[in-house]
Amino acid sequence: MLGVTILGNNSALPAFDRHPTAQVVTLDEFLFLVDCGEGTQMQMAKYKIRRSRIQHIFISHLHGDHYFGLIGLITSMGLLGREIDLNLYAPAPLLELIEMQLRVADTSLPYKLHFHALEGEGVIAKQEKFQVSCFPVSHRIPCWGFRFEEVKAPRKVNPELARHHEIPAIFFDRLKWGENYTRKDGRVVLNETVTDPAPRPKSYAYSADTCYDESLVEKVRGADILYHETTYLKDLADRANARFHCTTHQAASIASKAGVGKLLIGHFSSKYEKLDQFLEEARELFPDTYLALEGVSYRL
């Protein structure tokens, strides 16, 4: 299962009971925190997100609405007796800020914090069931998007056919990865005779804060769900561009060009109390669009 739970969907200023950016990506048993704006801890408690299950945190950039909640979260983890390692992926200057905050508070974490500086495009975290890659986006300061993907064997075993060809169940995992099987009598059973192509691995792309930039299309192409910022409605395209942000139509255009499955829009400016028009405008160009609403989980 792949999904995302929205904890914060507003831009720089908390307003109208909307909070700065934060969300939790779920991939099977793994939870990933993406950005950590002010109030993230309270939102996690409200929506019953267990801190202890988060082993990877990704910070897109160093504007406060994307990381001001981080020091509170990592120190709270320590106060609650966390012992499991925590991996933090972020722009390099964040490490100095964290170390300074811990130092002036005379605080030592009871767990190991592994800091991974975001320095170039590519895979930044990979385990047996998932991989996470990062890519630069066009913002006022260095800023990164993230793509979360399942890691799955490319083939699906047909147990009935495999047994018919006298292939033992212990070999099924190797069949999933494309191996042929050699029987005791020396006959080779070709992989494609007992397997089928597996479904395409699911993916979620988080584009972070960015102005309209069509180079993003290839980074998020084919994602099952794309989260793209829509700070402004379409009539404020000039303001969006000047502030390195996007409008509803611009986000929908990227989603359409990239051939994604669904589009989630968020990072709403605090100048807007109601969000209905955001959805209406984005759906003019990309019908399968949804508001990233706090407390809602969007699953595949």
Buried (B, 14 or more C-beta within 10 A) or exposed (E): EBBBBBBBBBBBEBBEEBBBBBBBBBBEEBBBBBBBBBBBBEBBEEBEBEBEBBBBBBBBBBBEBBBBBBBBBBBEBBEEEBEEEBBBBBBEEBBEBBEEBBEEEEEEBEBEBEBBBBEEEEEBBEEEEBBBBBBBBBBEEBBBBBBBBBEBBEBEBBEEBBEEEEBEEEBBEBBBEEEEBEEEEEEEBEBEEBBEEEEEBBBBBBBBBBBBBEEBBEBBBEBBBBBBBBBBBBEBBEBBBEBBBBBBBBBBBBBBBBEBBBBBBBBBBBEBEEBEEBBEBBBEBBEBBBBBEBEBEBEB
